[in-house]
Structures are given as C-alpha cells and as structure tokens.
Amino acid sequence: MTQSRRMSLIEAATNVIVGYALAVGLQIAVFPVFGIHIALGDKLAIGLAFTGVSLVRGYVLRRMFGRWR
C-alpha cells in the first residue's frame, strides 16, 4: 500500500515540527551543562538552522535510497 500525497505531506510536516522542538529543547537542557548561555531567540535560530540541514539530509538520503531500489 502506498502513502497518499496528503499523508506524505502530513508526515513530513510532523517530522519537521518534532525535529525543531527536539533541537530547541535539547539546547535548552544541554547548553547550560557546557556553560553556554544564550538568549531563547538565538536558540530558536540555531534550531531552525539544524532543522534546515536535517531536511536537506533527509531528502538527499531518501533520493539516494530510492535510486538503489
């Protein structure tokens, strides 16, 4: 059974939202342990950068594995 385009979009959006929340949440929890203290806005921007890289990585890997099938 194949996934509909709508469900693929919902899955991708959910993945991005969860990834972003995890990135920011981990920064809030881990940065102070290493003595890194930055504003929440900066943490949100760093999380956005990590999320962008993750999106590109996921897309490239998915395309590579699709070619290997």
C-alpha positions in Angstrom: 0.0 0.0 0.0 1.4 3.4 -0.9 1.1 6.5 1.0 -1.1 9.3 -0.4 0.5 12.7 -1.2 -1.6 14.3 1.6 -0.3 11.8 4.2 3.3 12.2 2.9 2.9 16.0 3.5 1.5 15.5 7.0 4.3 13.0 7.8 7.0 15.4 6.5 5.5 18.4 8.4 5.2 16.4 11.6 8.8 15.3 11.3 10.0 18.9 10.8 7.9 20.2 13.8 9.1 17.4 16.1 12.7 17.8 15.0 12.6 21.5 15.6 11.1 21.1 19.0 13.7 18.5 19.9 16.6 20.6 18.7 15.4 23.6 20.7 14.5 21.5 23.8 17.9 19.8 23.8 19.7 23.2 23.5 17.7 24.5 26.5 18.7 21.4 28.5 22.3 20.8 27.3 23.8 24.2 26.7 23.9 25.2 30.4 25.7 22.0 31.2 28.5 23.1 29.0 28.4 26.7 30.3 26.7 28.1 27.1 24.2 30.7 28.0 22.4 32.4 25.1 19.1 34.1 24.5 16.0 32.0 23.6 15.8 33.8 20.3 19.3 32.6 19.4 18.4 29.0 20.4 15.3 29.2 18.2 17.5 30.4 15.3 20.1 27.6 15.9 17.2 25.1 16.0 16.0 26.4 12.7 19.4 26.0 11.1 19.7 22.4 12.4 16.2 21.7 11.1 17.1 23.0 7.6 20.2 20.8 7.5 18.1 17.9 8.6 15.6 18.4 5.9 18.2 18.5 3.2 19.9 15.5 4.7 16.7 13.5 4.8 15.8 14.5 1.2 19.2 13.5 -0.2 19.3 10.2 1.6 15.7 9.4 0.6 16.5 10.1 -3.1 19.7 8.0 -2.9 17.9 5.0 -1.4 15.2 5.4 -3.9 17.7 5.1 -6.8 19.2 1.9 -5.2 15.8 0.1 -5.3 
